[in-house]
Amino acid sequence: MEIGQRIMELRESAGWTTNRLANLCGLSQSFLRSVELGEKGISVENLQLICDTLHISLRDFFDVPSEQDTEQDRLLREITKLTNEQKLALISFLESLAK
């Protein structure tokens, strides 16, 4: 897996432009674009900034979904992207379904 390609995939799935992600994580747009295109490498520290901004862990960054993922795997991956407030709302919703 190419790191730059993975960053681009996650950024696009969040619906963000390169500029927005760069601004939110404090990196320059030109640097981030160069990383996405595979022209530059990235430090672990900067990759962690990007992951924090995207609300995913480094582990999730490198855990590329496979075709054999279960529905539970997909749900867990999506839940990790939620804010704490969204997680609480989801719990309330799920509890209401179980009643």
C-alpha positions as CSV (number, residue, x, y, z in Angstrom):
1,M,0.0,0.0,0.0
2,E,1.2,3.4,-0.9
3,I,0.9,5.8,2.1
4,G,0.1,8.8,-0.1
5,Q,-2.6,6.9,-1.9
6,R,-4.1,5.8,1.4
7,I,-4.1,9.4,2.7
8,M,-5.9,10.5,-0.5
9,E,-8.5,7.7,-0.2
10,L,-9.3,8.6,3.4
11,R,-9.4,12.3,2.7
12,E,-11.8,11.8,-0.2
13,S,-14.0,9.5,1.8
14,A,-14.3,12.2,4.4
15,G,-15.3,14.6,1.6
16,W,-12.4,16.9,2.1
17,T,-10.1,18.7,-0.2
18,T,-6.3,18.6,0.1
19,N,-6.4,22.2,1.3
20,R,-8.9,21.5,4.0
21,L,-7.0,18.5,5.4
22,A,-3.8,20.4,5.3
23,N,-5.2,23.4,7.1
24,L,-6.9,21.2,9.8
25,C,-3.7,19.3,10.6
26,G,-1.3,22.2,10.2
27,L,0.6,21.0,7.2
28,S,1.1,22.9,3.9
29,Q,-1.1,22.0,1.0
30,S,1.8,21.6,-1.3
31,F,3.5,19.2,1.1
32,L,0.4,17.1,1.6
33,R,-0.2,17.0,-2.2
34,S,3.4,15.9,-2.8
35,V,2.9,13.1,-0.3
36,E,-0.4,12.0,-1.9
37,L,1.3,11.9,-5.3
38,G,4.2,9.8,-3.9
39,E,6.7,12.6,-4.6
40,K,7.7,13.0,-0.9
41,G,7.8,10.8,2.1
42,I,6.1,11.6,5.4
43,S,7.3,11.3,9.0
44,V,5.4,9.3,11.6
45,E,4.6,12.5,13.5
46,N,3.0,14.1,10.4
47,L,1.1,10.9,9.6
48,Q,-0.2,10.9,13.2
49,L,-1.4,14.5,12.7
50,I,-3.3,13.4,9.6
51,C,-4.8,10.4,11.4
52,D,-5.8,12.5,14.4
53,T,-7.5,15.0,12.0
54,L,-9.3,12.2,10.2
55,H,-10.3,10.6,13.6
56,I,-8.6,7.3,12.9
57,S,-5.7,5.5,14.6
58,L,-2.4,4.7,12.9
59,R,-3.5,1.0,13.1
60,D,-6.7,1.8,11.2
61,F,-4.7,3.8,8.7
62,F,-2.7,0.7,7.8
63,D,-5.6,-1.7,8.2
64,V,-6.9,-1.6,4.6
65,P,-10.4,-3.1,4.3
66,S,-10.5,-6.3,2.4
67,E,-13.3,-7.8,0.3
68,Q,-13.9,-10.3,3.1
69,D,-14.7,-7.7,5.8
70,T,-17.8,-8.5,7.8
71,E,-20.6,-6.1,8.4
72,Q,-19.3,-5.9,12.0
73,D,-15.8,-4.9,10.8
74,R,-17.3,-2.2,8.6
75,L,-19.4,-0.8,11.5
76,L,-16.4,-0.7,13.8
77,R,-14.3,1.1,11.3
78,E,-17.1,3.7,10.8
79,I,-17.7,4.1,14.5
80,T,-14.0,5.1,15.1
81,K,-14.6,8.1,12.8
82,L,-17.4,9.5,15.0
83,T,-17.0,12.2,17.6
84,N,-17.8,11.3,21.2
85,E,-21.1,13.1,20.9
86,Q,-22.0,11.2,17.8
87,K,-21.0,7.9,19.5
88,L,-23.4,8.7,22.4
89,A,-26.2,9.5,19.9
90,L,-25.6,6.2,18.1
91,I,-25.7,4.3,21.4
92,S,-29.0,5.9,22.3
93,F,-30.4,5.1,18.8
94,L,-29.2,1.5,19.0
95,E,-30.7,1.0,22.4
96,S,-34.0,2.4,21.2
97,L,-34.0,-0.2,18.4
98,A,-33.5,-3.0,20.9
99,K,-36.5,-2.1,22.9
